[in-house]
């Protein structure tokens, strides 16, 4: 879960924890204690996407079932997903599936007015 330090990210951490999911939060280093209190099982400091992927994979070598991308890191996070995993993101404008990857089949239509921020799309990896 990227953007875990922000308002939407903190809510997402709490909802995921309440649903019984293992939560990996990507956030500002100083927010780790609070994120653990609200339900994060593992906190990864934000940084460049390659470092985030490596740190998430270090804790979850088989990958994760889903990604909530509240920080708009984007398709660079796809390597953390298991086959069949779900990617959901907040997007400032429009929606697109990550091109050139196996995660190119969007679920449902996605139309966002220019300048809006809302949950925008989900993609499944694998075949």
C-alpha positions in Angstrom: 0.0 0.0 0.0 1.8 3.2 -1.2 0.9 6.5 0.3 0.1 4.9 3.6 1.0 8.0 5.5 -1.7 10.1 3.8 -5.3 10.2 4.9 -6.6 7.8 2.2 -3.7 5.5 2.8 -4.2 5.4 6.6 -7.9 4.5 6.0 -6.9 1.8 3.5 -4.4 0.3 6.1 -7.1 0.2 8.7 -9.7 -1.4 6.4 -7.3 -4.0 5.1 -6.2 -4.9 8.6 -9.8 -5.1 9.8 -10.5 -7.5 6.8 -7.7 -9.7 8.1 -5.2 -8.9 5.3 -1.4 -8.8 5.9 -0.6 -5.1 5.3 2.7 -3.8 3.8 2.7 0.0 4.1 5.0 2.2 2.0 5.4 5.5 3.8 7.6 8.1 5.3 10.1 6.5 7.7 8.9 8.5 10.7 5.4 7.2 10.4 6.2 3.6 11.0 5.2 3.4 14.7 1.7 4.9 14.0 1.2 2.8 11.0 1.9 -0.3 13.0 -0.6 0.8 15.6 -3.3 1.1 13.0 -2.6 -2.2 11.4 0.5 -2.3 9.2 2.4 -5.6 9.5 5.5 -4.3 7.7 6.5 -0.8 6.8 8.7 0.0 3.9 10.3 3.5 3.6 9.2 5.3 0.5 11.9 5.8 -2.2 12.5 4.9 -5.8 10.3 2.1 -7.1 13.1 -0.4 -7.5 14.0 -0.1 -3.8 10.4 -0.4 -2.8 10.0 -3.6 -4.9 13.1 -5.1 -3.4 12.1 -4.3 0.2 8.6 -5.7 -0.3 9.9 -8.8 -2.0 12.4 -9.3 0.8 9.5 -9.6 3.3 7.2 -11.4 0.8 9.3 -13.4 -1.6 6.3 -15.0 -3.3 4.8 -11.5 -3.9 1.6 -9.9 -2.6 -2.0 -10.5 -3.5 -2.8 -6.9 -4.2 -1.4 -3.3 -4.4 -3.2 -0.2 -3.5 -1.2 2.6 -5.1 -2.2 5.7 -3.2 1.1 7.5 -4.0 0.8 7.0 -7.8 4.0 5.1 -8.1 2.4 3.2 -11.0 3.3 0.1 -13.0 6.8 -0.1 -11.5 5.2 -1.8 -8.6 3.8 -4.7 -10.7 6.8 -7.0 -9.9 5.6 -7.2 -6.3 2.3 -8.9 -7.3 1.7 -12.6 -7.3 0.2 -14.1 -10.5 -3.5 -13.2 -10.4 -2.8 -10.2 -8.0 -4.8 -7.0 -8.2 -3.5 -3.5 -8.7 -5.7 -0.6 -7.7 -4.6 3.1 -7.9 -5.7 6.6 -7.2 -5.2 8.6 -10.4 -5.3 12.4 -10.9 -6.7 12.1 -14.5 -7.9 9.4 -16.7 -7.1 5.7 -16.4 -4.9 3.3 -18.3 -3.7 -0.2 -17.9 0.0 -0.6 -17.5 1.2 -1.1 -21.1 3.7 -3.7 -22.1 3.1 -5.9 -19.1 1.0 -9.0 -18.4 -1.3 -6.7 -16.4 -3.1 -5.3 -19.3 -6.7 -6.4 -18.8 -8.7 -3.8 -16.9 -11.7 -4.8 -14.9 -14.7 -2.6 -15.7 -14.8 0.8 -17.3 -12.9 3.7 -15.8 -13.9 7.2 -16.6 -12.6 10.0 -14.4 -13.2 13.7 -15.0 -10.1 15.7 -15.6 -8.5 16.9 -12.4 -10.4 14.4 -10.2 -8.8 11.9 -7.7 -10.6 8.7 -7.2 -10.1 4.9 -7.3 -9.5 4.4 -10.9 -8.7 0.9 -12.1 -7.7 -2.7 -11.3 -5.6 -5.0 -13.3 -4.9 -8.7 -12.9 -1.5 -10.1 -13.5 -0.8 -13.5 -15.1 -2.9 -15.3 -17.7 
